[in-house]
Amino acid sequence: MKFLLNRFVVICSMAFLISSCSKEISLETGAATGIALGTLTDTSGNCKNSIIKGIYYINTDLTDSNFVMVNTNFAGLGKYLIYSDTTNGIWFIDSGFVTTTGAKTIRLKGKGRPFATGTTDFKFYLGTSKCSFSLTVGGPNNGTNTTTYCPTTANGWIRYGLTPGFSLQGGGSLDTFRTTISPFNFLYLGKTYFKYETTPTQDTLAITGRNSNGEYYSLGTPEFDYFYIYDTVVNNIVYVYLKDNVAKDATWNSDEVRVGVRQQNGAIIYGQARLKFTIIDINQTATYLGISMTDIIRVKREMQFLIPGDPTFTTLLIAEVSYAKGIGLVEQQIYNPATPTKITQTLIIKGFKGL
């Protein structure tokens, strides 16, 4: 089985990392003099873990609930200052006095007001020691300003993680990739398609935005986003991959196309392929990137194959796909229908910006 990054999964990366610490220091404590000697890294020079606290919304002032817990180690007593750079209109800072040496946890207080949604990256400093963290700024639609399930803002991007990663030609694997919305769309059979270009593979998925019937189209092969199994596909097809105004259990099929499937003995069987779609759930809520996302639609996507002479299609693989309003695809789990509890691959959103 081969894997190829050539599909859209549309739809932010907040780091929720486990930290080990001893004591939290605040601005007002301590009475030492001089400059404290400390570092943000361990003895090997690696940055220690940070924990993001609070919810971050566009055009909303940060409050006392917005802060970052950072780990430090002090070798000398005195006054300290830890601060971040200013990014997306916000920054983090704390100062105080160290009266005992050793591992400390410092609460960096959030300041300012975010002016854009998506993943925001920060660097923070203690003397000459530097580390980083990321958080996600939300908006009216699960952290974006897009009102549909198909963002089309040029240069907006989504980052995904894969478990297990894609096998690469020449060996190795790829467990993270990013898909970026191209500023160049195109017209095909009366529909405008937006290109989602993946890096580092430079593959492309073509999809449409929402039409008046609440339908979203893809131009491609009858397989899964970022995952394929057919060795031969005669033609691309246009098919509806999502409907956002139908009830739970609604179902539909794509058009059929001739494909070839390679067997274990190397022979290729040719037949007809299609996709079958079923709405599993609507109006769902789930947490991704630390955001409690709403208006999630879950779709079962079956990759079906008809062997010549057989009376019905056989389902080869199933993908359960979650689409979040304003983002698009946020999670995809693929499994064999014979072993539904054994997940073949999981794709999940790891960050987004500019949607």
C-alpha positions, -999 to +999 in steps of 0.1 A: +000+000+000+013+034-009+006+068+006+004+101-011-002+136+002-026+147-025-058+155-007-075+183+012-083+180+047-089+213+056-094+233+088-042+256+152-016+247+174-017+252+212+010+234+232-004+215+262+028+200+276+034+183+309+058+201+331+077+191+361+083+218+387+088+226+423+076+260+433+057+289+416+072+324+420+052+356+417+062+392+412+057+403+448+077+376+466+113+377+478+137+403+491+170+394+475+192+419+458+214+416+426+206+398+394+195+361+397+214+335+376+190+312+358+182+293+327+151+281+308+169+250+295+181+218+311+217+207+315+217+195+279+205+229+266+170+217+258+140+240+265+118+230+294+081+224+289+055+252+291+018+251+298-006+276+282-036+287+303-067+306+294-088+310+262-076+336+236-101+354+214-096+379+186-101+416+196-105+406+233-082+419+260-062+393+279-072+389+316-057+373+347-068+339+333-044+342+304-009+331+314+019+307+306+036+285+331+073+282+323+100+261+340+133+275+351+164+266+371+181+292+392+218+289+403+220+323+420+197+345+440+185+380+431+160+397+408+148+381+376+129+392+345+113+368+321+095+382+291+082+372+256+083+391+223+051+408+212+033+389+186-003+393+173-007+422+197+000+402+229+030+394+251+038+377+284+060+389+313+069+384+349+096+397+373+104+391+409+130+379+434+146+345+438+154+337+474+163+300+469+181+282+441+169+252+421+139+244+398+111+270+398+078+275+379+072+310+368+037+324+358+041+348+328+011+371+327-006+378+294-010+413+282-025+430+252-053+422+227-050+397+198-059+411+163-057+379+143-069+343+147-048+312+143-016+299+157+007+325+173+043+317+181+063+333+208+099+334+220+106+342+257+138+351+275+156+349+308+189+367+305+206+350+275+185+319+277+157+316+251+128+292+245+095+293+227+058+283+229+027+286+207-010+293+214-042+295+194-063+326+191-099+319+184-126+337+165-163+335+158-161+302+140-138+278+160-109+302+158-114+316+123-134+342+104-146+317+078-183+310+079-183+277+060-166+243+062-142+253+034-117+282+040-107+299+008-085+327+021-053+328+000-022+317+019-041+305+049-028+271+061-035+241+083-009+217+098-017+181+103-001+152+122-002+116+112-001+083+131+016+063+117+033+086+093+033+083+055+058+059+040+081+079+017+097+067-015+133+059-008+126+051+028+116+069+059+083+084+069+065+118+072+044+124+103+036+161+099+027+182+068+011+215+060-015+224+034-017+260+022-045+277+002-032+288-031-040+324-043-047+309-077-080+292-082-095+278-114-128+271-131-139+236-141-173+225-154-188+257-140-174+254-105-146+274-090-120+252-073-095+263-047-061+245-045-047+232-012-010+227-018+009+205+006+045+208+018+070+193+018+055+171-010+040+199-032+009+178-040-024+195-046-061+190-037-088+209-055-121+217-037-150+241-040-165+263-013-201+260-003-228+262-030-264+273-024-274+237-016-248+234+012-226+211-008-188+210-011-171+194-041-138+178-047-120+171-080-099+140-078-100+102-074-125+082-053-101+077-024-094+094+010-079+128+017-041+124+018-044+086+015-047+064-016-046+027-026-054+024-063-025+017-086-045+029-117-072+055-119-085+062-154-100+096-148-105+122-120-141+127-110-161+155-094-179+145-062-197+160-032-176+152-001-197+171+025-232+185+029-238+209+058-276+212+057-287+175+058-299+154+087-279+127+105-278+094+085-282+111+051-262+092+025-250+096-011-225+081-036-199+095-059-198+087-096-180+055-106-146+054-124-125+025-136-095+017-114-069-010-109-061-026-075-027-045-072-030-079-055-003-095-032+009-116-061+016-084-081-014-088-105-038-059-110-075-064-109-095-038-128-130-027-118-153+002-109-146+024-079-168+049-060-171+066-026-201+062-004-208+090+022-230+089+053-235+117+078-227+101+112-234+132+134-241+169+132-238+198+156-211+180+176-186+196+200-150+184+204-117+199+217-088+204+192-058+226+199-073+236+232-104+250+216-138+236+223-149+235+187-186+235+178-207+228+147-187+197+139-201+173+112-188+137+112-189+118+079-183+081+072-165+079+039-164+044+023-139+034-004-158+009-025-147-014-054-168-035-078-150-066-091-163-075-126-189-102-123-198-094-087-234-081-080-225-054-054-197-031-044-173-042-017-161-017+009-123-018+010-116+009+037-136+033+058-126+068+070-145+086+097-139+123+091-147+153+113-152+187+097-153+218+119-171+250+108-145+277+098-117+251+094-128+220+075-112+187+082-099+184+117-096+146+122-097+115+100-095+079+112-091+051+087-099+014+093-106-018+076-144-027+079-134-062+090-115-048+120-132-015+129-114-012+163-080-013+147-071+021+133-050+020+101-041+057+103-052+088+123-048+123+109-054+153+133-051+190+131-020+204+147-023+241+139-038+267+115-034+303+106-050+329+083-082+310+075 
